[in-house]
Amino acid sequence: MNDILAKDVVIVGGGPAGLSAALVLGRGRKKVLLCDAGSPRNAAAEHIQGFVTRDGTPPWEFRAIGREQLRPYEVDIRDVRVSGIERLGDARFRVTLEGGVVVESRRVLLATGMVDVLPDLPGYRELWGKAVFQCPYCHGWEIQDKAWGVFAGPEAELYLDFALFLKGWSADVTLYTLGGFQVSAERRAQLQRAEVRLVEGPVRRLIASADGNALEAVELEDGTRVRQEYIFTRPPQRQVALVEGLGLALDEMGFVKVDPMQQTSVPGISAAGDLTTRLQGALIAAAAGAQSAYVMNHQLNMEALGAGHAK
């Protein structure tokens, strides 16, 4: 039987939230295991934007810097997937890694991000991260004043407002309803005043450039082609299988519910980053990771003195 590793905190996910938490906990002299399955949600992105001192940094470089800065604090970093988490009766956790390694930990931080469920629309997946984006703060500056389209989701009012909001970056904005809802006369007039074009009805496919790296047009169901350079949209998201199996309380949108200290409904398990909020970005995730680590470090220090308790 393999030996069981003992850690203060196991962090699941090696993105901005996980790295930030590991840094705080490492400096707090905690024994930390950071597990990274190697499938970052922003893998298709070329750069991280809007992160002070790291604006324009490629995601892989950001992670490499983060890992290097953990080295003095002896954080145990493993490129491995966590296959199971079990809460023990004594407020500890048994974390099983792929390959059979078992870790006992006093706390667990979930920083797994979310899984984007991309639609089957031809051309969408191929242009994801190249010409199909989610966040104007991440990409808007670089593609300002280009021909932008918005693919609306089921929350009609949200996407109507989003199309208007994008006028701050480009005068050329087109809203595609995808046949999902009717636009009221009042809202139609509002879009017209803002010079946001409205295209109603289903979309057949996205037409890419010859090299496959750029968007040239959106083809509608009737064969009409609308010139378009970029699309902003938000595909559905789901939790990773590990999180789905933990029985954590989720909100109505499927995000893990956390309190102001990033603690979940299961005592001893915290969560930080994209899996907890629709407001998703590297800087926001890193801040949440640090917040969760401050709280866990405080709790662990007090518990060691017999002056504290788990959530």
C-alpha positions in Angstrom: 0.0 0.0 0.0 1.3 3.5 -0.9 2.1 5.9 1.8 -0.4 8.6 2.4 0.8 12.2 1.9 -0.1 14.7 4.6 -0.8 18.3 3.6 -2.5 21.3 5.1 -4.2 22.3 1.9 -4.8 20.7 -1.5 -5.5 23.1 -4.3 -7.3 21.6 -7.3 -6.4 23.8 -10.4 -3.2 25.6 -11.4 -4.6 28.8 -13.0 -4.6 32.3 -11.5 -6.9 31.4 -8.6 -4.9 28.3 -7.6 -1.5 29.9 -8.1 -2.5 33.0 -6.1 -3.8 30.9 -3.2 -0.7 28.7 -3.2 1.5 31.8 -2.9 -0.4 33.1 0.1 -0.5 29.8 1.8 3.1 29.0 1.0 4.2 32.3 2.6 2.0 31.3 5.5 4.2 28.3 6.0 1.5 25.8 5.1 2.2 22.5 3.4 0.4 22.9 0.1 -0.2 20.5 -2.8 -1.1 22.2 -6.0 -2.7 19.8 -8.6 -2.9 20.9 -12.2 -4.6 18.6 -14.8 -3.0 20.7 -17.6 -6.2 21.7 -19.4 -6.5 25.5 -18.8 -9.8 27.1 -19.7 -8.1 29.9 -21.5 -5.9 27.6 -23.6 -7.2 29.2 -26.8 -6.4 32.7 -25.6 -3.1 34.3 -26.8 -2.7 36.8 -24.0 -4.0 37.8 -20.6 -5.2 41.4 -20.6 -6.1 43.9 -17.9 -4.0 42.2 -15.2 -1.7 44.9 -13.8 2.0 44.1 -14.4 1.0 41.2 -16.6 -1.0 42.9 -19.4 -0.4 41.1 -22.6 1.3 38.1 -21.0 0.6 34.7 -22.7 -1.3 32.3 -20.4 1.4 29.7 -20.5 4.0 32.3 -19.5 1.8 33.6 -16.7 1.6 30.1 -15.3 5.3 29.5 -15.6 6.1 32.7 -13.7 3.5 31.8 -11.0 5.1 28.4 -10.6 8.6 29.8 -10.4 7.6 32.3 -7.7 6.2 29.4 -5.6 9.6 27.7 -5.5 11.0 29.4 -2.4 7.9 28.4 -0.4 8.2 24.7 -1.1 4.8 24.3 -2.6 4.4 20.8 -4.0 3.3 21.2 -7.6 2.1 18.1 -9.5 0.8 17.9 -13.0 -2.0 15.4 -12.2 -5.7 15.2 -12.1 -7.6 14.8 -8.9 -9.9 11.8 -9.2 -11.7 11.9 -5.9 -12.3 14.0 -2.7 -13.7 12.4 0.4 -14.5 14.2 3.7 -13.4 12.2 6.7 -15.2 12.3 10.0 -12.5 14.3 11.7 -12.9 17.3 9.4 -10.1 16.2 7.2 -10.1 15.1 3.6 -8.8 12.2 1.6 -7.8 13.4 -1.8 -7.0 10.7 -4.4 -4.9 11.6 -7.4 -4.9 9.8 -10.8 -2.4 7.0 -10.5 -3.5 6.1 -7.0 -1.6 8.6 -4.8 -3.6 9.4 -1.7 -3.3 12.7 0.2 -4.8 13.6 3.6 -5.5 17.3 3.9 -7.0 19.7 6.4 -8.5 22.0 3.7 -9.4 21.8 0.0 -9.5 24.7 -2.4 -11.4 24.1 -5.7 -10.0 26.4 -8.5 -11.0 24.2 -11.4 -12.6 26.8 -13.6 -15.6 25.9 -15.8 -16.1 23.9 -18.9 -17.3 25.9 -21.9 -19.9 23.8 -23.8 -19.4 24.9 -27.4 -22.3 24.6 -29.8 -22.2 22.4 -32.9 -22.5 25.4 -35.2 -20.0 24.8 -38.1 -17.0 27.1 -37.8 -17.6 28.0 -34.2 -15.2 25.6 -32.5 -12.5 26.3 -35.1 -12.7 30.1 -34.5 -13.0 29.9 -30.7 -10.3 32.1 -29.2 -9.4 33.5 -32.7 -12.5 35.4 -33.8 -15.2 34.1 -31.3 -14.7 35.7 -27.9 -16.5 36.1 -24.6 -15.0 39.1 -23.0 -14.5 42.6 -24.5 -12.2 43.6 -21.7 -9.9 40.7 -22.7 -10.0 41.4 -26.5 -11.7 44.6 -27.2 -8.8 47.0 -27.4 -6.9 44.8 -29.9 -9.9 44.6 -32.3 -11.5 48.0 -31.7 -13.5 49.5 -34.6 -13.8 46.2 -36.4 -17.1 44.5 -37.4 -18.4 42.9 -34.2 -21.3 40.6 -33.9 -23.2 39.4 -30.8 -24.7 35.9 -30.7 -27.5 36.2 -28.2 -28.3 33.5 -25.6 -31.6 32.8 -23.9 -31.4 35.8 -21.6 -32.8 38.3 -24.2 -32.6 41.5 -22.2 -29.0 40.8 -21.1 -27.8 40.4 -24.7 -29.7 43.4 -25.9 -27.9 45.5 -23.3 -24.6 43.7 -24.1 -24.9 44.7 -27.8 -25.4 48.3 -26.8 -22.5 48.2 -24.3 -20.1 47.0 -27.0 -20.6 50.3 -28.8 -17.9 51.6 -26.5 -15.3 49.6 -28.5 -16.7 49.6 -32.0 -19.3 51.6 -34.0 -20.0 48.5 -36.1 -22.1 46.1 -34.0 -24.6 43.6 -35.1 -26.9 41.6 -32.8 -28.0 38.1 -33.9 -31.0 36.8 -32.1 -30.4 33.2 -33.6 -34.2 33.0 -33.7 -34.3 32.6 -29.9 -36.6 35.4 -29.0 -38.7 38.3 -30.3 -37.5 41.9 -29.9 -40.1 44.3 -28.7 -40.8 47.5 -30.6 -39.3 49.6 -27.8 -36.1 47.6 -27.7 -35.9 47.6 -31.5 -36.1 51.3 -31.6 -33.4 51.6 -28.9 -31.0 49.4 -31.0 -31.8 51.5 -34.1 -31.0 54.8 -32.3 -27.7 53.3 -31.2 -27.0 52.1 -34.7 -26.8 48.4 -33.7 -28.0 46.3 -36.6 -30.4 43.5 -35.8 -30.4 40.1 -37.6 -33.2 37.8 -36.6 -33.5 34.1 -37.4 -31.2 31.1 -37.3 -27.5 31.0 -38.3 -26.2 28.2 -40.5 -22.5 28.6 -40.1 -19.5 30.8 -39.6 -17.3 31.3 -42.7 -13.6 31.4 -41.9 -10.8 32.8 -44.0 -8.7 30.5 -46.2 -6.1 30.0 -43.5 -8.8 29.3 -40.9 -7.6 32.0 -38.5 -10.1 34.8 -39.2 -13.9 35.2 -39.6 -15.2 36.6 -42.9 -18.9 36.2 -42.6 -21.9 34.8 -40.8 -24.1 32.7 -43.1 -27.8 32.7 -42.2 -30.2 29.8 -42.7 -31.5 31.3 -45.9 -28.0 31.5 -47.4 -27.6 35.3 -46.8 -24.0 36.2 -45.7 -23.4 39.0 -43.3 -19.8 40.4 -43.3 -18.4 39.9 -39.9 -14.9 39.9 -38.4 -15.5 39.0 -34.7 -18.3 37.4 -32.6 -18.9 37.9 -28.9 -21.0 35.4 -27.1 -21.1 33.2 -24.0 -21.6 29.5 -24.5 -23.2 27.5 -21.8 -20.9 26.3 -19.0 -20.8 23.4 -16.7 -18.8 22.3 -13.7 -16.0 19.7 -14.1 -17.0 16.2 -13.1 -15.1 16.3 -9.9 -17.0 19.4 -8.6 -20.3 17.9 -9.8 -19.8 14.9 -7.7 -19.1 16.7 -4.4 -22.7 17.7 -3.6 -21.9 21.4 -3.3 -24.7 23.9 -3.3 -25.0 25.7 -6.6 -26.8 28.8 -7.6 -29.5 29.1 -10.2 -26.9 29.5 -13.0 -24.9 26.4 -11.9 -22.0 28.2 -10.2 -20.7 27.0 -6.8 -22.2 29.0 -4.0 -19.6 30.6 -1.7 -19.8 33.0 1.2 -17.7 36.3 1.4 -14.8 34.2 2.6 -15.0 31.8 -0.5 -16.2 28.9 1.6 -18.7 26.5 0.0 -21.6 24.6 1.6 -19.3 21.8 2.6 -17.2 22.7 5.6 -13.5 22.7 4.8 -13.9 23.1 1.1 -13.4 26.5 -0.5 -13.8 27.6 -4.1 -12.3 30.5 -6.1 -12.3 31.7 -9.6 -14.6 31.0 -12.6 -16.5 28.1 -11.1 -18.1 30.5 -8.6 -19.1 33.5 -10.7 -20.2 34.8 -14.1 -17.7 37.6 -13.7 -14.8 35.7 -15.0 -11.2 37.0 -15.6 -7.7 36.2 -14.5 -7.4 39.2 -12.2 -10.7 38.5 -10.5 -9.8 34.8 -10.1 -6.4 35.6 -8.6 -8.0 38.0 -6.1 -10.5 35.3 -5.1 -7.8 32.8 -4.7 -5.8 35.1 -2.4 -9.0 35.8 -0.3 -9.7 32.1 0.2 -6.1 31.5 1.2 -6.1 34.3 3.8 -9.2 32.8 5.4 -7.8 29.2 5.4 -4.5 30.2 6.7 -6.1 32.1 9.6 -8.4 29.2 10.4 -5.5 26.7 10.4 -3.3 28.8 12.6 -6.1 29.2 15.1 -7.1 25.6 15.0 -3.5 24.6 15.8 -3.8 26.6 19.0 -7.2 25.1 19.8 -8.8 28.5 19.3 -10.7 27.9 16.1 -12.8 25.5 14.3 -13.8 24.4 10.8 -16.6 26.4 9.2 
